[in-house]
Structures are given as structure tokens and as C-alpha cells.
Amino acid sequence: MKLLHFALLSEAIYFIEKYKAIKINSTPKIYKSEDFYILIGGVGKAKTKNSLEYFLANFEVKKAFNIGIAAINSKKIEIAELFCTTHNLPNIKYAPLITSTAPVTASNQKELTLYDMEGEIFFNILQKKLSKEDIYIFKVVSDYLENKILPKDFIKSLFIKRFKEIDYYLKQD
């Protein structure tokens, strides 16, 4: 089985629907399909840590994917662009990821950089159980370092737009 980790239900809902996943746990929210566990861990390092520790104490996985939205420090990149921050993959952009405890509204990074609130802790916890080659972080650009609450429908639409690309890599062994 593979783990798909999301912070928000609005990021995960299309995957839950497409994979016909069934809820098997409420706190944290865990869904199960034929090939995947889908964990909705909450926003931020503490919620991510707690939900992953619970999950890993109760379930076994051979690969793990953090999938979510991220802000980017360049308006040259389009909203909804897909990045992988852990691997150089064909047809998917690569950029470094900075995980922050609060929304970032300005960046002094000169190179293209993504910002989220879970990726680093996800990677650090999973690397205790899996090799780095089996841990992936996929981020869809949601904004340009704007501190605003994004509508759930907008977030879901980002993942509908990029589902096929992500799905291709989720199904690789």
C-alpha cells in the first residue's frame, strides 16, 4: 500500500472520489482504497507530526506522497503548475520547498522556491521508515505568497487539473 498525505480535505477530495476510497478512521481522517491509504493530517507541523505518527504506528506502507498546495515566489509561474520537490521527474517541474510555521508573505530567495506548512515534517518523519527514493512531495501552486484563505472549490479545482499527472506517478512501483 501507498500513503497519500494531504493537509486539507479540499486537496484530497478528488483523489478520494477517483480512487473510491472509504473512510476507515475519523481522528485523524484516514480513507482506504484498493491501492492507497489517504491521510488528511491537518495544516502545520504539529498536526502533520501527530497524524503521521498515529498512521505509522497503525499501518504499513511502501511509498509515501505528500500532495498539497504551495505558494511560490515568482509570478512567472502559473497558478496550478505542478512541482515535485523531492525528485527530478520527467514532465514535472522541480523547485526547492521551504516549510514555514506561518503563511509567508515575502521572500528574499533569489531562486524559484515553493512554500508550504507540512512538507519538511512529512519528509523527516517518513524517512525514518522509508528510503528517500520512496518519499515524494508534489505541490500545486496556489498563490504568489498572498496571505488569504483560498476557497475549497478553488483548491479542489487545482487538483482536478493536475490529477492525471500526479496519478501517473502514484501508480508507479
Sequence and secondary structure as in RCSB ss.txt:
>XXXX:A:sequence
MKLLHFALLSEAIYFIEKYKAIKINSTPKIYKSEDFYILIGGVGKAKTKNSLEYFLANFEVKKAFNIGIAAINSK
KIEIAELFCTTHNLPNIKYAPLITSTAPVTASNQKELTLYDMEGEIFFNILQKKLSKEDIYIFKVVSDYLENKIL
PKDFIKSLFIKRFKEIDYYLKQD
>XXXX:A:secstr
 EEEEES HHHHHHHHHHTT EEEETTTEEEE SSEEEEE  SSHHHHHHHHHHHHHH   SEEEEEEEEEES T
TS TT EEESSS  TTSEE  EEE SS       SS  EEESSHHHHHHHHTTTS GGGEEEEEEEEESS     
 HHHHHHHHHHHHHHHHHHHT  
